[in-house]
């Protein structure tokens, strides 16, 4: 007899065999394990980590004012807000665009590698780190929302124009890949011996 939980609604079932079945509560397909969960999640996080570099180095937003195009990176934007005395906005952008995605990436990388190379740590601690990362993850898209909002609102042809830069695409991919990696990860692997 084996206990199996639904990954979607966490309903528990006692089963004799390991075949997949439909959950009676949410109609989600329940499997013993998500196939290659750790490997796929680790690959996605490593890819997101590589994309994080261009997201920080290249311009997030390109502003064309009177025919002159100027781009600014996330850090340049934070420095600009600090120099104008807008400390709150600078801290929000720094936190949401640099600190939270980096914590999420490094935290997921730590969890996945600790499971791969068997680092001795309490399973509850790994699970708490994972749930903390999932909780803060939704705040890392603020920059993309700001660029999209500004680009859609401010369009005055050659007088003043705002569009997303290379970093906006890279940053969006970082956020999407970390979300997929966290969602794809089967937390039951943490409890395996």
Secondary structure, 3 states (H helix, E strand, C coil): CEEEECCCCCCEEEECCCCCEECCCCCCEECCCCCCHHHHHHHHHHHHHHHHHHHHHCCCEEEEECCEEEEECHHHHHHHHHHCCCHHHHHHHHHHHHHHHHHHHHHHHHHHHHHHCCCCCCHHHHHHHHHHHHHHHHHHHHHHHHHHHHHHHCEECCCEEEEECHHHHHHHHHHHHHHHHHHHCCHHHHHCC
